[in-house]
Amino acid sequence: MGIFSSCLKGEEDAAVPTPSAVAKRQQLAEAAERRLREAETKGIKDPEKFKRMQEKRIEQDRALDDAPLRADAPLRWQVH
């Protein structure tokens, strides 16, 4: 083992210090957020278009919910 100790002499001082616990926690949180963002857009070619379509769908659902229901309206049949 004496052969390797001469090659590694001075390596202890040049070692990269480990980040503090707070910095490590912050890095882990950032990585988790990045993974969540990537998972949300997985399989979607245009995320902005997807968000616009989703918002439009929500608006349409709200409009249907807010529209007054007419109980006295007759049924209408449409043939295509």
PDB file with SEQRES, HELIX, SHEET and CRYST1 records, atoms N, CA, C and O in Angstrom:
SEQRES   1 A   80  MET GLY ILE PHE SER SER CYS LEU LYS GLY GLU GLU ASP          
SEQRES   2 A   80  ALA ALA VAL PRO THR PRO SER ALA VAL ALA LYS ARG GLN          
SEQRES   3 A   80  GLN LEU ALA GLU ALA ALA GLU ARG ARG LEU ARG GLU ALA          
SEQRES   4 A   80  GLU THR LYS GLY ILE LYS ASP PRO GLU LYS PHE LYS ARG          
SEQRES   5 A   80  MET GLN GLU LYS ARG ILE GLU GLN ASP ARG ALA LEU ASP          
SEQRES   6 A   80  ASP ALA PRO LEU ARG ALA ASP ALA PRO LEU ARG TRP GLN          
SEQRES   7 A   80  VAL HIS                                                      
HELIX    1 AA1 GLY A    2  CYS A    7  1                                   6    
HELIX    2 AA2 GLU A   11  ALA A   14  1                                   4    
HELIX    3 AA3 ALA A   21  GLU A   40  1                                  20    
HELIX    4 AA4 PRO A   47  ASP A   66  1                                  20    
CRYST1    1.000    1.000    1.000  90.00  90.00  90.00 P 1           1          
ATOM      1  N   MET A   1       0.807  -1.189   0.000  1.00  0.00           N  
ATOM      2  CA  MET A   1       0.000   0.000   0.000  1.00  0.00           C  
ATOM      3  C   MET A   1       0.854   1.257   0.000  1.00  0.00           C  
ATOM      4  O   MET A   1       0.350   2.352  -0.251  1.00  0.00           O  
ATOM      5  N   GLY A   2       2.106   1.111   0.272  1.00  0.00           N  
ATOM      6  CA  GLY A   2       2.986   2.265   0.299  1.00  0.00           C  
ATOM      7  C   GLY A   2       3.134   2.910  -1.061  1.00  0.00           C  
ATOM      8  O   GLY A   2       3.433   4.100  -1.150  1.00  0.00           O  
ATOM      9  N   ILE A   3       2.934   2.161  -2.107  1.00  0.00           N  
ATOM     10  CA  ILE A   3       3.060   2.691  -3.463  1.00  0.00           C  
ATOM     11  C   ILE A   3       1.973   3.731  -3.731  1.00  0.00           C  
ATOM     12  O   ILE A   3       2.245   4.785  -4.306  1.00  0.00           O  
ATOM     13  N   PHE A   4       0.762   3.435  -3.320  1.00  0.00           N  
ATOM     14  CA  PHE A   4      -0.349   4.342  -3.590  1.00  0.00           C  
ATOM     15  C   PHE A   4      -0.320   5.577  -2.709  1.00  0.00           C  
ATOM     16  O   PHE A   4      -0.753   6.647  -3.135  1.00  0.00           O  
ATOM     17  N   SER A   5       0.172   5.453  -1.516  1.00  0.00           N  
ATOM     18  CA  SER A   5       0.177   6.608  -0.618  1.00  0.00           C  
ATOM     19  C   SER A   5       1.081   7.713  -1.143  1.00  0.00           C  
ATOM     20  O   SER A   5       0.807   8.890  -0.905  1.00  0.00           O  
ATOM     21  N   SER A   6       2.163   7.360  -1.858  1.00  0.00           N  
ATOM     22  CA  SER A   6       3.037   8.390  -2.395  1.00  0.00           C  
ATOM     23  C   SER A   6       2.367   9.117  -3.563  1.00  0.00           C  
ATOM     24  O   SER A   6       2.631  10.300  -3.777  1.00  0.00           O  
ATOM     25  N   CYS A   7       1.518   8.443  -4.312  1.00  0.00           N  
ATOM     26  CA  CYS A   7       0.820   9.068  -5.440  1.00  0.00           C  
ATOM     27  C   CYS A   7      -0.300   9.982  -4.969  1.00  0.00           C  
ATOM     28  O   CYS A   7      -0.596  10.995  -5.604  1.00  0.00           O  
ATOM     29  N   LEU A   8      -0.909   9.625  -3.871  1.00  0.00           N  
ATOM     30  CA  LEU A   8      -2.061  10.377  -3.397  1.00  0.00           C  
ATOM     31  C   LEU A   8      -1.690  11.441  -2.376  1.00  0.00           C  
ATOM     32  O   LEU A   8      -2.576  12.057  -1.784  1.00  0.00           O  
ATOM     33  N   LYS A   9      -0.446  11.662  -2.165  1.00  0.00           N  
ATOM     34  CA  LYS A   9      -0.013  12.642  -1.176  1.00  0.00           C  
ATOM     35  C   LYS A   9      -0.469  14.031  -1.621  1.00  0.00           C  
ATOM     36  O   LYS A   9      -0.235  14.426  -2.763  1.00  0.00           O  
ATOM     37  N   GLY A  10      -1.100  14.748  -0.749  1.00  0.00           N  
ATOM     38  CA  GLY A  10      -1.582  16.077  -1.054  1.00  0.00           C  
ATOM     39  C   GLY A  10      -2.998  16.090  -1.622  1.00  0.00           C  
ATOM     40  O   GLY A  10      -3.561  17.167  -1.818  1.00  0.00           O  
ATOM     41  N   GLU A  11      -3.578  14.949  -1.886  1.00  0.00           N  
ATOM     42  CA  GLU A  11      -4.936  14.871  -2.420  1.00  0.00           C  
ATOM     43  C   GLU A  11      -5.966  15.275  -1.372  1.00  0.00           C  
ATOM     44  O   GLU A  11      -7.047  15.750  -1.721  1.00  0.00           O  
ATOM     45  N   GLU A  12      -5.655  15.098  -0.129  1.00  0.00           N  
ATOM     46  CA  GLU A  12      -6.602  15.434   0.927  1.00  0.00           C  
ATOM     47  C   GLU A  12      -6.901  16.922   0.931  1.00  0.00           C  
ATOM     48  O   GLU A  12      -8.039  17.319   1.185  1.00  0.00           O  
ATOM     49  N   ASP A  13      -5.919  17.742   0.659  1.00  0.00           N  
ATOM     50  CA  ASP A  13      -6.111  19.183   0.654  1.00  0.00           C  
ATOM     51  C   ASP A  13      -6.859  19.645  -0.596  1.00  0.00           C  
ATOM     52  O   ASP A  13      -7.582  20.641  -0.546  1.00  0.00           O  
ATOM     53  N   ALA A  14      -6.698  18.950  -1.696  1.00  0.00           N  
ATOM     54  CA  ALA A  14      -7.299  19.351  -2.963  1.00  0.00           C  
ATOM     55  C   ALA A  14      -8.715  18.805  -3.138  1.00  0.00           C  
ATOM     56  O   ALA A  14      -9.357  19.096  -4.147  1.00  0.00           O  
ATOM     57  N   ALA A  15      -9.212  18.031  -2.195  1.00  0.00           N  
ATOM     58  CA  ALA A  15     -10.541  17.443  -2.313  1.00  0.00           C  
ATOM     59  C   ALA A  15     -11.601  18.540  -2.281  1.00  0.00           C  
ATOM     60  O   ALA A  15     -11.451  19.547  -1.589  1.00  0.00           O  
ATOM     61  N   VAL A  16     -12.667  18.331  -3.037  1.00  0.00           N  
ATOM     62  CA  VAL A  16     -13.767  19.287  -3.094  1.00  0.00           C  
ATOM     63  C   VAL A  16     -14.557  19.177  -1.795  1.00  0.00           C  
ATOM     64  O   VAL A  16     -14.988  18.086  -1.423  1.00  0.00           O  
ATOM     65  N   PRO A  17     -14.748  20.290  -1.108  1.00  0.00           N  
ATOM     66  CA  PRO A  17     -15.506  20.225   0.145  1.00  0.00           C  
ATOM     67  C   PRO A  17     -16.984  19.927  -0.143  1.00  0.00           C  
ATOM     68  O   PRO A  17     -17.531  20.377  -1.149  1.00  0.00           O  
ATOM     69  N   THR A  18     -17.609  19.174   0.742  1.00  0.00           N  
ATOM     70  CA  THR A  18     -19.024  18.858   0.566  1.00  0.00           C  
ATOM     71  C   THR A  18     -19.852  20.083   0.936  1.00  0.00           C  
ATOM     72  O   THR A  18     -19.482  20.825   1.846  1.00  0.00           O  
ATOM     73  N   PRO A  19     -20.964  20.304   0.245  1.00  0.00           N  
ATOM     74  CA  PRO A  19     -21.796  21.466   0.554  1.00  0.00           C  
ATOM     75  C   PRO A  19     -22.447  21.307   1.926  1.00  0.00           C  
ATOM     76  O   PRO A  19     -22.611  20.195   2.428  1.00  0.00           O  
ATOM     77  N   SER A  20     -22.806  22.425   2.510  1.00  0.00           N  
ATOM     78  CA  SER A  20     -23.446  22.385   3.826  1.00  0.00           C  
ATOM     79  C   SER A  20     -24.811  21.715   3.704  1.00  0.00           C  
ATOM     80  O   SER A  20     -25.314  21.496   2.602  1.00  0.00           O  
ATOM     81  N   ALA A  21     -25.389  21.399   4.833  1.00  0.00           N  
ATOM     82  CA  ALA A  21     -26.682  20.713   4.841  1.00  0.00           C  
ATOM     83  C   ALA A  21     -27.763  21.584   4.207  1.00  0.00           C  
ATOM     84  O   ALA A  21     -28.632  21.075   3.498  1.00  0.00           O  
ATOM     85  N   VAL A  22     -27.715  22.885   4.454  1.00  0.00           N  
ATOM     86  CA  VAL A  22     -28.714  23.798   3.894  1.00  0.00           C  
ATOM     87  C   VAL A  22     -28.578  23.859   2.375  1.00  0.00           C  
ATOM     88  O   VAL A  22     -29.575  23.802   1.656  1.00  0.00           O  
ATOM     89  N   ALA A  23     -27.352  23.974   1.893  1.00  0.00           N  
ATOM     90  CA  ALA A  23     -27.120  24.035   0.450  1.00  0.00           C  
ATOM     91  C   ALA A  23     -27.524  22.718  -0.209  1.00  0.00           C  
ATOM     92  O   ALA A  23     -28.114  22.719  -1.289  1.00  0.00           O  
ATOM     93  N   LYS A  24     -27.213  21.616   0.427  1.00  0.00           N  
ATOM     94  CA  LYS A  24     -27.569  20.299  -0.110  1.00  0.00           C  
ATOM     95  C   LYS A  24     -29.091  20.150  -0.185  1.00  0.00           C  
ATOM     96  O   LYS A  24     -29.621  19.643  -1.174  1.00  0.00           O  
ATOM     97  N   ARG A  25     -29.791  20.594   0.868  1.00  0.00           N  
ATOM     98  CA  ARG A  25     -31.246  20.527   0.896  1.00  0.00           C  
ATOM     99  C   ARG A  25     -31.853  21.374  -0.228  1.00  0.00           C  
ATOM    100  O   ARG A  25     -32.818  20.970  -0.876  1.00  0.00           O  
ATOM    101  N   GLN A  26     -31.268  22.555  -0.444  1.00  0.00           N  
ATOM    102  CA  GLN A  26     -31.750  23.446  -1.494  1.00  0.00           C  
ATOM    103  C   GLN A  26     -31.537  22.813  -2.876  1.00  0.00           C  
ATOM    104  O   GLN A  26     -32.417  22.893  -3.733  1.00  0.00           O  
ATOM    105  N   GLN A  27     -30.394  22.196  -3.091  1.00  0.00           N  
ATOM    106  CA  GLN A  27     -30.125  21.531  -4.367  1.00  0.00           C  
ATOM    107  C   GLN A  27     -31.109  20.387  -4.603  1.00  0.00           C  
ATOM    108  O   GLN A  27     -31.604  20.205  -5.715  1.00  0.00           O  
ATOM    109  N   LEU A  28     -31.387  19.624  -3.555  1.00  0.00           N  
ATOM    110  CA  LEU A  28     -32.328  18.518  -3.683  1.00  0.00           C  
ATOM    111  C   LEU A  28     -33.737  19.024  -3.995  1.00  0.00           C  
ATOM    112  O   LEU A  28     -34.448  18.424  -4.800  1.00  0.00           O  
ATOM    113  N   ALA A  29     -34.141  20.133  -3.354  1.00  0.00           N  
ATOM    114  CA  ALA A  29     -35.460  20.709  -3.613  1.00  0.00           C  
ATOM    115  C   ALA A  29     -35.561  21.205  -5.054  1.00  0.00           C  
ATOM    116  O   ALA A  29     -36.576  20.988  -5.715  1.00  0.00           O  
ATOM    117  N   GLU A  30     -34.519  21.865  -5.540  1.00  0.00           N  
ATOM    118  CA  GLU A  30     -34.512  22.353  -6.921  1.00  0.00           C  
ATOM    119  C   GLU A  30     -34.584  21.190  -7.908  1.00  0.00           C  
ATOM    120  O   GLU A  30     -35.287  21.267  -8.915  1.00  0.00           O  
ATOM    121  N   ALA A  31     -33.863  20.126  -7.618  1.00  0.00           N  
ATOM    122  CA  ALA A  31     -33.886  18.957  -8.497  1.00  0.00           C  
ATOM    123  C   ALA A  31     -35.277  18.319  -8.508  1.00  0.00           C  
ATOM    124  O   ALA A  31     -35.754  17.882  -9.556  1.00  0.00           O  
ATOM    125  N   ALA A  32     -35.920  18.266  -7.349  1.00  0.00           N  
ATOM    126  CA  ALA A  32     -37.266  17.692  -7.277  1.00  0.00           C  
ATOM    127  C   ALA A  32     -38.258  18.540  -8.072  1.00  0.00           C  
ATOM    128  O   ALA A  32     -39.104  17.997  -8.783  1.00  0.00           O  
ATOM    129  N   GLU A  33     -38.161  19.861  -7.958  1.00  0.00           N  
ATOM    130  CA  GLU A  33     -39.047  20.747  -8.720  1.00  0.00           C  
ATOM    131  C   GLU A  33     -38.819  20.581 -10.219  1.00  0.00           C  
ATOM    132  O   GLU A  33     -39.773  20.568 -10.996  1.00  0.00           O  
ATOM    133  N   ARG A  34     -37.567  20.455 -10.622  1.00  0.00           N  
ATOM    134  CA  ARG A  34     -37.242  20.281 -12.037  1.00  0.00           C  
ATOM    135  C   ARG A  34     -37.829  18.965 -12.559  1.00  0.00           C  
ATOM    136  O   ARG A  34     -38.362  18.917 -13.668  1.00  0.00           O  
ATOM    137  N   ARG A  35     -37.730  17.903 -11.760  1.00  0.00           N  
ATOM    138  CA  ARG A  35     -38.298  16.617 -12.171  1.00  0.00           C  
ATOM    139  C   ARG A  35     -39.817  16.699 -12.303  1.00  0.00           C  
ATOM    140  O   ARG A  35     -40.391  16.116 -13.222  1.00  0.00           O  
ATOM    141  N   LEU A  36     -40.468  17.420 -11.391  1.00  0.00           N  
ATOM    142  CA  LEU A  36     -41.919  17.575 -11.473  1.00  0.00           C  
ATOM    143  C   LEU A  36     -42.321  18.327 -12.738  1.00  0.00           C  
ATOM    144  O   LEU A  36     -43.271  17.938 -13.417  1.00  0.00           O  
ATOM    145  N   ARG A  37     -41.599  19.407 -13.058  1.00  0.00           N  
ATOM    146  CA  ARG A  37     -41.895  20.172 -14.279  1.00  0.00           C  
ATOM    147  C   ARG A  37     -41.713  19.301 -15.514  1.00  0.00           C  
ATOM    148  O   ARG A  37     -42.527  19.353 -16.436  1.00  0.00           O  
ATOM    149  N   GLU A  38     -40.660  18.508 -15.537  1.00  0.00           N  
ATOM    150  CA  GLU A  38     -40.406  17.632 -16.681  1.00  0.00           C  
ATOM    151  C   GLU A  38     -41.477  16.552 -16.792  1.00  0.00           C  
ATOM    152  O   GLU A  38     -41.872  16.176 -17.896  1.00  0.00           O  
ATOM    153  N   ALA A  39     -41.943  16.057 -15.657  1.00  0.00           N  
ATOM    154  CA  ALA A  39     -42.967  15.014 -15.674  1.00  0.00           C  
ATOM    155  C   ALA A  39     -44.302  15.567 -16.172  1.00  0.00           C  
ATOM    156  O   ALA A  39     -45.058  14.857 -16.836  1.00  0.00           O  
ATOM    157  N   GLU A  40     -44.598  16.840 -15.854  1.00  0.00           N  
ATOM    158  CA  GLU A  40     -45.846  17.451 -16.295  1.00  0.00           C  
ATOM    159  C   GLU A  40     -45.890  17.592 -17.808  1.00  0.00           C  
ATOM    160  O   GLU A  40     -46.952  17.442 -18.413  1.00  0.00           O  
ATOM    161  N   THR A  41     -44.763  17.876 -18.418  1.00  0.00           N  
ATOM    162  CA  THR A  41     -44.726  18.124 -19.856  1.00  0.00           C  
ATOM    163  C   THR A  41     -44.276  16.907 -20.652  1.00  0.00           C  
ATOM    164  O   THR A  41     -44.047  17.010 -21.857  1.00  0.00           O  
ATOM    165  N   LYS A  42     -44.148  15.786 -20.017  1.00  0.00           N  
ATOM    166  CA  LYS A  42     -43.692  14.581 -20.715  1.00  0.00           C  
ATOM    167  C   LYS A  42     -44.733  14.156 -21.750  1.00  0.00           C  
ATOM    168  O   LYS A  42     -45.904  13.972 -21.420  1.00  0.00           O  
ATOM    169  N   GLY A  43     -44.304  14.003 -22.990  1.00  0.00           N  
ATOM    170  CA  GLY A  43     -45.195  13.584 -24.057  1.00  0.00           C  
ATOM    171  C   GLY A  43     -45.948  14.718 -24.721  1.00  0.00           C  
ATOM    172  O   GLY A  43     -46.737  14.473 -25.633  1.00  0.00           O  
ATOM    173  N   ILE A  44     -45.730  15.955 -24.292  1.00  0.00           N  
ATOM    174  CA  ILE A  44     -46.411  17.113 -24.867  1.00  0.00           C  
ATOM    175  C   ILE A  44     -45.415  17.863 -25.733  1.00  0.00           C  
ATOM    176  O   ILE A  44     -44.362  18.289 -25.259  1.00  0.00           O  
ATOM    177  N   LYS A  45     -45.758  18.024 -27.018  1.00  0.00           N  
ATOM    178  CA  LYS A  45     -44.840  18.704 -27.926  1.00  0.00           C  
ATOM    179  C   LYS A  45     -44.777  20.199 -27.649  1.00  0.00           C  
ATOM    180  O   LYS A  45     -43.696  20.787 -27.638  1.00  0.00           O  
ATOM    181  N   ASP A  46     -45.945  20.819 -27.424  1.00  0.00           N  
ATOM    182  CA  ASP A  46     -46.012  22.258 -27.202  1.00  0.00           C  
ATOM    183  C   ASP A  46     -46.711  22.516 -25.866  1.00  0.00           C  
ATOM    184  O   ASP A  46     -47.940  22.569 -25.826  1.00  0.00           O  
ATOM    185  N   PRO A  47     -45.967  22.677 -24.782  1.00  0.00           N  
ATOM    186  CA  PRO A  47     -46.585  22.857 -23.464  1.00  0.00           C  
ATOM    187  C   PRO A  47     -47.458  24.109 -23.373  1.00  0.00           C  
ATOM    188  O   PRO A  47     -48.473  24.102 -22.677  1.00  0.00           O  
ATOM    189  N   GLU A  48     -47.074  25.183 -24.067  1.00  0.00           N  
ATOM    190  CA  GLU A  48     -47.864  26.416 -24.016  1.00  0.00           C  
ATOM    191  C   GLU A  48     -49.233  26.199 -24.657  1.00  0.00           C  
ATOM    192  O   GLU A  48     -50.246  26.660 -24.131  1.00  0.00           O  
ATOM    193  N   LYS A  49     -49.266  25.508 -25.776  1.00  0.00           N  
ATOM    194  CA  LYS A  49     -50.531  25.222 -26.450  1.00  0.00           C  
ATOM    195  C   LYS A  49     -51.403  24.349 -25.555  1.00  0.00           C  
ATOM    196  O   LYS A  49     -52.615  24.548 -25.474  1.00  0.00           O  
ATOM    197  N   PHE A  50     -50.787  23.390 -24.891  1.00  0.00           N  
ATOM    198  CA  PHE A  50     -51.528  22.516 -23.990  1.00  0.00           C  
ATOM    199  C   PHE A  50     -52.159  23.319 -22.858  1.00  0.00           C  
ATOM    200  O   PHE A  50     -53.314  23.089 -22.501  1.00  0.00           O  
ATOM    201  N   LYS A  51     -51.404  24.263 -22.292  1.00  0.00           N  
ATOM    202  CA  LYS A  51     -51.937  25.094 -21.208  1.00  0.00           C  
ATOM    203  C   LYS A  51     -53.089  25.957 -21.699  1.00  0.00           C  
ATOM    204  O   LYS A  51     -54.088  26.115 -20.998  1.00  0.00           O  
ATOM    205  N   ARG A  52     -52.955  26.527 -22.921  1.00  0.00           N  
ATOM    206  CA  ARG A  52     -54.036  27.350 -23.471  1.00  0.00           C  
ATOM    207  C   ARG A  52     -55.299  26.522 -23.676  1.00  0.00           C  
ATOM    208  O   ARG A  52     -56.402  26.968 -23.359  1.00  0.00           O  
ATOM    209  N   MET A  53     -55.132  25.317 -24.208  1.00  0.00           N  
ATOM    210  CA  MET A  53     -56.286  24.450 -24.431  1.00  0.00           C  
ATOM    211  C   MET A  53     -56.939  24.049 -23.109  1.00  0.00           C  
ATOM    212  O   MET A  53     -58.164  23.975 -23.010  1.00  0.00           O  
ATOM    213  N   GLN A  54     -56.126  23.798 -22.115  1.00  0.00           N  
ATOM    214  CA  GLN A  54     -56.641  23.418 -20.804  1.00  0.00           C  
ATOM    215  C   GLN A  54     -57.421  24.578 -20.184  1.00  0.00           C  
ATOM    216  O   GLN A  54     -58.493  24.367 -19.618  1.00  0.00           O  
ATOM    217  N   GLU A  55     -56.890  25.804 -20.286  1.00  0.00           N  
ATOM    218  CA  GLU A  55     -57.587  26.974 -19.757  1.00  0.00           C  
ATOM    219  C   GLU A  55     -58.892  27.209 -20.509  1.00  0.00           C  
ATOM    220  O   GLU A  55     -59.902  27.564 -19.903  1.00  0.00           O  
ATOM    221  N   LYS A  56     -58.876  27.013 -21.826  1.00  0.00           N  
ATOM    222  CA  LYS A  56     -60.084  27.180 -22.631  1.00  0.00           C  
ATOM    223  C   LYS A  56     -61.142  26.173 -22.203  1.00  0.00           C  
ATOM    224  O   LYS A  56     -62.319  26.516 -22.095  1.00  0.00           O  
ATOM    225  N   ARG A  57     -60.732  24.941 -21.960  1.00  0.00           N  
ATOM    226  CA  ARG A  57     -61.654  23.895 -21.520  1.00  0.00           C  
ATOM    227  C   ARG A  57     -62.266  24.257 -20.163  1.00  0.00           C  
ATOM    228  O   ARG A  57     -63.460  24.053 -19.945  1.00  0.00           O  
ATOM    229  N   ILE A  58     -61.455  24.788 -19.263  1.00  0.00           N  
ATOM    230  CA  ILE A  58     -61.951  25.197 -17.948  1.00  0.00           C  
ATOM    231  C   ILE A  58     -62.954  26.332 -18.096  1.00  0.00           C  
ATOM    232  O   ILE A  58     -63.987  26.339 -17.427  1.00  0.00           O  
ATOM    233  N   GLU A  59     -62.653  27.304 -18.980  1.00  0.00           N  
ATOM    234  CA  GLU A  59     -63.570  28.419 -19.236  1.00  0.00           C  
ATOM    235  C   GLU A  59     -64.907  27.899 -19.762  1.00  0.00           C  
ATOM    236  O   GLU A  59     -65.963  28.362 -19.330  1.00  0.00           O  
ATOM    237  N   GLN A  60     -64.871  26.947 -20.684  1.00  0.00           N  
ATOM    238  CA  GLN A  60     -66.102  26.396 -21.238  1.00  0.00           C  
ATOM    239  C   GLN A  60     -66.906  25.677 -20.162  1.00  0.00           C  
ATOM    240  O   GLN A  60     -68.131  25.790 -20.126  1.00  0.00           O  
ATOM    241  N   ASP A  61     -66.237  24.948 -19.295  1.00  0.00           N  
ATOM    242  CA  ASP A  61     -66.929  24.265 -18.206  1.00  0.00           C  
ATOM    243  C   ASP A  61     -67.589  25.265 -17.268  1.00  0.00           C  
ATOM    244  O   ASP A  61     -68.717  25.054 -16.823  1.00  0.00           O  
ATOM    245  N   ARG A  62     -66.887  26.352 -16.968  1.00  0.00           N  
ATOM    246  CA  ARG A  62     -67.467  27.394 -16.104  1.00  0.00           C  
ATOM    247  C   ARG A  62     -68.677  28.030 -16.771  1.00  0.00           C  
ATOM    248  O   ARG A  62     -69.690  28.280 -16.118  1.00  0.00           O  
ATOM    249  N   ALA A  63     -68.573  28.294 -18.074  1.00  0.00           N  
ATOM    250  CA  ALA A  63     -69.686  28.907 -18.791  1.00  0.00           C  
ATOM    251  C   ALA A  63     -70.907  27.992 -18.763  1.00  0.00           C  
ATOM    252  O   ALA A  63     -72.031  28.465 -18.597  1.00  0.00           O  
ATOM    253  N   LEU A  64     -70.697  26.692 -18.923  1.00  0.00           N  
ATOM    254  CA  LEU A  64     -71.818  25.759 -18.863  1.00  0.00           C  
ATOM    255  C   LEU A  64     -72.413  25.696 -17.462  1.00  0.00           C  
ATOM    256  O   LEU A  64     -73.630  25.596 -17.307  1.00  0.00           O  
ATOM    257  N   ASP A  65     -71.571  25.753 -16.455  1.00  0.00           N  
ATOM    258  CA  ASP A  65     -72.059  25.708 -15.079  1.00  0.00           C  
ATOM    259  C   ASP A  65     -72.807  26.981 -14.711  1.00  0.00           C  
ATOM    260  O   ASP A  65     -73.786  26.931 -13.966  1.00  0.00           O  
ATOM    261  N   ASP A  66     -72.358  28.118 -15.222  1.00  0.00           N  
ATOM    262  CA  ASP A  66     -72.973  29.400 -14.892  1.00  0.00           C  
ATOM    263  C   ASP A  66     -74.218  29.678 -15.722  1.00  0.00           C  
ATOM    264  O   ASP A  66     -75.046  30.495 -15.320  1.00  0.00           O  
ATOM    265  N   ALA A  67     -74.372  29.030 -16.854  1.00  0.00           N  
ATOM    266  CA  ALA A  67     -75.528  29.264 -17.721  1.00  0.00           C  
ATOM    267  C   ALA A  67     -76.788  28.790 -17.003  1.00  0.00           C  
ATOM    268  O   ALA A  67     -76.818  27.717 -16.401  1.00  0.00           O  
ATOM    269  N   PRO A  68     -77.820  29.616 -17.082  1.00  0.00           N  
ATOM    270  CA  PRO A  68     -79.066  29.206 -16.413  1.00  0.00           C  
ATOM    271  C   PRO A  68     -79.693  28.016 -17.146  1.00  0.00           C  
ATOM    272  O   PRO A  68     -79.766  27.986 -18.374  1.00  0.00           O  
ATOM    273  N   LEU A  69     -80.129  27.068 -16.378  1.00  0.00           N  
ATOM    274  CA  LEU A  69     -80.771  25.890 -16.952  1.00  0.00           C  
ATOM    275  C   LEU A  69     -82.238  26.212 -17.197  1.00  0.00           C  
ATOM    276  O   LEU A  69     -82.942  26.668 -16.296  1.00  0.00           O  
ATOM    277  N   ARG A  70     -82.680  25.977 -18.388  1.00  0.00           N  
ATOM    278  CA  ARG A  70     -84.067  26.272 -18.733  1.00  0.00           C  
ATOM    279  C   ARG A  70     -84.852  24.967 -18.687  1.00  0.00           C  
ATOM    280  O   ARG A  70     -84.717  24.115 -19.565  1.00  0.00           O  
ATOM    281  N   ALA A  71     -85.653  24.826 -17.675  1.00  0.00           N  
ATOM    282  CA  ALA A  71     -86.441  23.609 -17.517  1.00  0.00           C  
ATOM    283  C   ALA A  71     -87.636  23.605 -18.465  1.00  0.00           C  
ATOM    284  O   ALA A  71     -88.135  22.539 -18.828  1.00  0.00           O  
ATOM    285  N   ASP A  72     -88.097  24.783 -18.867  1.00  0.00           N  
ATOM    286  CA  ASP A  72     -89.275  24.856 -19.719  1.00  0.00           C  
ATOM    287  C   ASP A  72     -88.932  24.788 -21.209  1.00  0.00           C  
ATOM    288  O   ASP A  72     -89.837  24.806 -22.043  1.00  0.00           O  
ATOM    289  N   ALA A  73     -87.673  24.712 -21.551  1.00  0.00           N  
ATOM    290  CA  ALA A  73     -87.278  24.668 -22.958  1.00  0.00           C  
ATOM    291  C   ALA A  73     -87.596  23.294 -23.541  1.00  0.00           C  
ATOM    292  O   ALA A  73     -87.324  22.269 -22.917  1.00  0.00           O  
ATOM    293  N   PRO A  74     -88.179  23.280 -24.751  1.00  0.00           N  
ATOM    294  CA  PRO A  74     -88.479  21.984 -25.370  1.00  0.00           C  
ATOM    295  C   PRO A  74     -87.198  21.298 -25.840  1.00  0.00           C  
ATOM    296  O   PRO A  74     -86.174  21.944 -26.061  1.00  0.00           O  
ATOM    297  N   LEU A  75     -87.278  20.004 -25.985  1.00  0.00           N  
ATOM    298  CA  LEU A  75     -86.132  19.249 -26.477  1.00  0.00           C  
ATOM    299  C   LEU A  75     -85.961  19.507 -27.968  1.00  0.00           C  
ATOM    300  O   LEU A  75     -86.942  19.628 -28.701  1.00  0.00           O  
ATOM    301  N   ARG A  76     -84.738  19.589 -28.404  1.00  0.00           N  
ATOM    302  CA  ARG A  76     -84.457  19.797 -29.815  1.00  0.00           C  
ATOM    303  C   ARG A  76     -83.653  18.614 -30.335  1.00  0.00           C  
ATOM    304  O   ARG A  76     -82.696  18.159 -29.709  1.00  0.00           O  
ATOM    305  N   TRP A  77     -84.067  18.137 -31.483  1.00  0.00           N  
ATOM    306  CA  TRP A  77     -83.360  17.040 -32.113  1.00  0.00           C  
ATOM    307  C   TRP A  77     -82.601  17.579 -33.302  1.00  0.00           C  
ATOM    308  O   TRP A  77     -83.131  18.348 -34.104  1.00  0.00           O  
ATOM    309  N   GLN A  78     -81.366  17.169 -33.404  1.00  0.00           N  
ATOM    310  CA  GLN A  78     -80.561  17.585 -34.541  1.00  0.00           C  
ATOM    311  C   GLN A  78     -80.079  16.345 -35.269  1.00  0.00           C  
ATOM    312  O   GLN A  78     -79.567  15.404 -34.663  1.00  0.00           O  
ATOM    313  N   VAL A  79     -80.254  16.366 -36.590  1.00  0.00           N  
ATOM    314  CA  VAL A  79     -79.801  15.249 -37.407  1.00  0.00           C  
ATOM    315  C   VAL A  79     -78.639  15.740 -38.237  1.00  0.00           C  
ATOM    316  O   VAL A  79     -78.732  16.768 -38.907  1.00  0.00           O  
ATOM    317  N   HIS A  80     -77.567  15.018 -38.193  1.00  0.00           N  
ATOM    318  CA  HIS A  80     -76.369  15.427 -38.946  1.00  0.00           C  
ATOM    319  C   HIS A  80     -76.272  14.660 -40.218  1.00  0.00           C  
ATOM    320  O   HIS A  80     -75.334  14.860 -40.989  1.00  0.00           O  
TER     321      HIS A  80                                                      
END                                                                             
